[in-house]
Amino acid sequence: MTPTIIALTSILIGIIGANLTGFVYKKYSFGSIGNTIAGVFGSVLFIKSFGRLGFDPIAIMELGSVDFNLLIINFLVSFSGGVIALILIQKLKTLMNKN
């Protein structure tokens, strides 16, 4: 497994998180395309921001094999990044429509 595959899988998990949130909570949904875009940006933003703590794809593969603890943390941060991005975008949309 290479860092590129880990990064792409993290983005996919962020997309799943955003789409699942939009499916369960209809008031946060922007449709499948909007949820997918929010998931991509949320997961990338969170992994780039919090990955410096030591669970970015390069750190996961640093010793030549997969560190599964760091991989699970990476996937959880990606999932939550997609969810939080979707919720924050909906809040921003609501705030902008009030004016």
Order of alpha helices (4+ residues) and beta strands (2+ residues): alpha-alpha-alpha-alpha
